[in-house]
Amino acid sequence: MSASSPAAHTDEQALMIEGCLIGVYILGEPACEAALHRYVAGCRALFATGEHGEQGAQLVRFVARYPWALAPLDAAAGLLEPQGALRKRLLVMLAILEATPEHAESFLPRERGSDGVAASIGRLFVWGATSLLKLAAGFVLYPFARLAG
């Protein structure tokens, strides 16, 4: 398949959209265009052999159709399928974003104000509760995503 074929363009567009979704999930904002192009190239190089097969790509396809499902499915896949296609693609984008100068600051430690121990414990509690809710939603959603993907 040549780079100018319609199927190649469709594949590149799908990977760009996937990269956009994952970038927003990781950063909380869209990733720069250079990072998205690296994501496309990385996915083509790493996943071209069909290593994950049809079954492994089900969650990725489901997330492409239903972007809201990324967070809960990531939480569930982290326990149920840590070496699956979705988790590997998240790690590829994470590595790209961390090494991209435009986004490097997002991965550097932030200075905390003198908000005290109670505020830190409160944040930790909120993060933990949010993670548990995502995990619970992911466990419910996971079988449906595997079937619908």
Helices and strands as residue ranges (DSSP letters): H 6-27, H 33-47, H 53-56, H 58-65, G 67-69, H 70-80, H 85-98, G 104-107, H 116-148
